[in-house]
Amino acid sequence: MTADLKNDVNRRVAALFAAIDDYDEQKFIAEVDALAAELPEDDADGIFHRGCARDSWGHSDLAVPLYARALEIGGLTGENSRRAVIQMSSSLRNIGRAEDGLATLLKEKDAGGEDHLSDALDCTIALCLSTLGRDREGLSLVLVALAKHLPRYNRSMGNYGRLLLEG
């Protein structure tokens, strides 16, 4: 398999997801599965895309094992590795395993590195915290994440978010 094929499949899957509202569930999942099938059976990106398709239609229970398998295989392209962690953790929360999701997310956060998915990571951590009855910690994370994007009050909102953990 060539890197060009993998990049092409990833590009076409992204385009399919951009048009998800034009599909019904069965057709969408079938289309993603067909694209993923162009890659070898044990390709982490193909397995990840299959998980994403099911997750997008509310089938967290079917998505979790696919995300876990893709992460176990390793070698996910670009941001797919971080996305797999975030999405699997969110799905774990959805199926009643918020503690497992939180542990996975915190491990990812501790690994360091800020990128364009860092705020999504924090928001998913906040959802897990809320599910576990730790709303104040979750709200703190969300306020700090949001503060960076506000047109004004960035410093104040960031400080208020951090102060929630002190109060």
Contacts in CASP RR format, 6 or more apart in sequence:
PFRMAT RR
TARGET T0000
AUTHOR 0000-0000-0000
METHOD contacts of the structure
MODEL  1
MTADLKNDVNRRVAALFAAIDDYDEQKFIAEVDALAAELPEDDADGIFHR
GCARDSWGHSDLAVPLYARALEIGGLTGENSRRAVIQMSSSLRNIGRAED
GLATLLKEKDAGGEDHLSDALDCTIALCLSTLGRDREGLSLVLVALAKHL
PRYNRSMGNYGRLLLEG
1 39 0 8 1.000
1 40 0 8 1.000
1 43 0 8 1.000
5 38 0 8 1.000
5 39 0 8 1.000
6 39 0 8 1.000
6 43 0 8 1.000
6 45 0 8 1.000
6 77 0 8 1.000
7 77 0 8 1.000
9 35 0 8 1.000
9 36 0 8 1.000
9 38 0 8 1.000
9 39 0 8 1.000
9 45 0 8 1.000
9 46 0 8 1.000
9 49 0 8 1.000
10 45 0 8 1.000
10 49 0 8 1.000
10 77 0 8 1.000
10 80 0 8 1.000
12 35 0 8 1.000
13 32 0 8 1.000
13 35 0 8 1.000
13 36 0 8 1.000
13 49 0 8 1.000
13 52 0 8 1.000
16 28 0 8 1.000
16 31 0 8 1.000
16 32 0 8 1.000
16 35 0 8 1.000
17 52 0 8 1.000
17 56 0 8 1.000
20 28 0 8 1.000
20 56 0 8 1.000
23 31 0 8 1.000
25 57 0 8 1.000
28 53 0 8 1.000
28 56 0 8 1.000
28 57 0 8 1.000
29 53 0 8 1.000
29 54 0 8 1.000
29 57 0 8 1.000
32 49 0 8 1.000
32 50 0 8 1.000
32 52 0 8 1.000
32 53 0 8 1.000
33 50 0 8 1.000
33 53 0 8 1.000
35 49 0 8 1.000
36 43 0 8 1.000
36 45 0 8 1.000
36 46 0 8 1.000
36 47 0 8 1.000
36 49 0 8 1.000
36 50 0 8 1.000
39 45 0 8 1.000
39 46 0 8 1.000
42 73 0 8 1.000
43 73 0 8 1.000
44 69 0 8 1.000
44 70 0 8 1.000
44 71 0 8 1.000
44 73 0 8 1.000
44 74 0 8 1.000
44 75 0 8 1.000
44 76 0 8 1.000
44 80 0 8 1.000
45 70 0 8 1.000
45 75 0 8 1.000
45 76 0 8 1.000
45 77 0 8 1.000
45 80 0 8 1.000
46 70 0 8 1.000
47 66 0 8 1.000
47 69 0 8 1.000
47 70 0 8 1.000
47 73 0 8 1.000
48 66 0 8 1.000
48 67 0 8 1.000
48 70 0 8 1.000
48 76 0 8 1.000
48 80 0 8 1.000
48 83 0 8 1.000
48 84 0 8 1.000
50 66 0 8 1.000
51 62 0 8 1.000
51 63 0 8 1.000
51 66 0 8 1.000
51 67 0 8 1.000
51 70 0 8 1.000
51 87 0 8 1.000
52 63 0 8 1.000
52 83 0 8 1.000
52 87 0 8 1.000
54 62 0 8 1.000
54 63 0 8 1.000
54 66 0 8 1.000
55 63 0 8 1.000
55 67 0 8 1.000
55 87 0 8 1.000
55 90 0 8 1.000
55 91 0 8 1.000
58 94 0 8 1.000
60 90 0 8 1.000
60 91 0 8 1.000
60 92 0 8 1.000
60 94 0 8 1.000
60 95 0 8 1.000
61 91 0 8 1.000
61 95 0 8 1.000
63 87 0 8 1.000
63 88 0 8 1.000
63 91 0 8 1.000
64 88 0 8 1.000
64 91 0 8 1.000
64 92 0 8 1.000
64 95 0 8 1.000
67 84 0 8 1.000
67 87 0 8 1.000
67 88 0 8 1.000
67 91 0 8 1.000
68 88 0 8 1.000
70 76 0 8 1.000
70 80 0 8 1.000
70 84 0 8 1.000
71 81 0 8 1.000
71 84 0 8 1.000
71 85 0 8 1.000
71 88 0 8 1.000
74 81 0 8 1.000
75 81 0 8 1.000
76 84 0 8 1.000
79 115 0 8 1.000
79 116 0 8 1.000
79 117 0 8 1.000
82 108 0 8 1.000
82 115 0 8 1.000
82 117 0 8 1.000
82 121 0 8 1.000
83 117 0 8 1.000
85 104 0 8 1.000
85 105 0 8 1.000
85 108 0 8 1.000
85 121 0 8 1.000
86 105 0 8 1.000
86 108 0 8 1.000
86 117 0 8 1.000
86 120 0 8 1.000
86 121 0 8 1.000
86 124 0 8 1.000
88 101 0 8 1.000
88 104 0 8 1.000
89 100 0 8 1.000
89 101 0 8 1.000
89 102 0 8 1.000
89 104 0 8 1.000
89 105 0 8 1.000
89 124 0 8 1.000
89 128 0 8 1.000
90 101 0 8 1.000
90 124 0 8 1.000
90 127 0 8 1.000
92 98 0 8 1.000
92 100 0 8 1.000
92 101 0 8 1.000
92 104 0 8 1.000
93 101 0 8 1.000
93 102 0 8 1.000
93 124 0 8 1.000
93 127 0 8 1.000
93 128 0 8 1.000
93 131 0 8 1.000
96 131 0 8 1.000
98 128 0 8 1.000
98 131 0 8 1.000
98 132 0 8 1.000
99 128 0 8 1.000
99 132 0 8 1.000
101 128 0 8 1.000
102 125 0 8 1.000
102 128 0 8 1.000
102 129 0 8 1.000
102 132 0 8 1.000
105 121 0 8 1.000
105 124 0 8 1.000
105 125 0 8 1.000
105 128 0 8 1.000
106 125 0 8 1.000
108 121 0 8 1.000
109 121 0 8 1.000
109 122 0 8 1.000
109 125 0 8 1.000
118 145 0 8 1.000
119 145 0 8 1.000
119 146 0 8 1.000
119 148 0 8 1.000
119 149 0 8 1.000
122 141 0 8 1.000
122 142 0 8 1.000
122 144 0 8 1.000
122 145 0 8 1.000
123 141 0 8 1.000
123 142 0 8 1.000
123 145 0 8 1.000
125 138 0 8 1.000
125 141 0 8 1.000
126 137 0 8 1.000
126 138 0 8 1.000
126 139 0 8 1.000
126 141 0 8 1.000
126 142 0 8 1.000
129 135 0 8 1.000
129 137 0 8 1.000
129 138 0 8 1.000
129 141 0 8 1.000
130 138 0 8 1.000
136 164 0 8 1.000
136 165 0 8 1.000
137 164 0 8 1.000
137 165 0 8 1.000
139 161 0 8 1.000
139 164 0 8 1.000
140 161 0 8 1.000
140 162 0 8 1.000
140 164 0 8 1.000
140 165 0 8 1.000
143 157 0 8 1.000
143 158 0 8 1.000
143 160 0 8 1.000
143 161 0 8 1.000
143 164 0 8 1.000
144 157 0 8 1.000
144 158 0 8 1.000
144 161 0 8 1.000
144 162 0 8 1.000
146 157 0 8 1.000
147 153 0 8 1.000
147 154 0 8 1.000
147 155 0 8 1.000
147 156 0 8 1.000
147 157 0 8 1.000
147 158 0 8 1.000
147 161 0 8 1.000
148 154 0 8 1.000
150 157 0 8 1.000
END
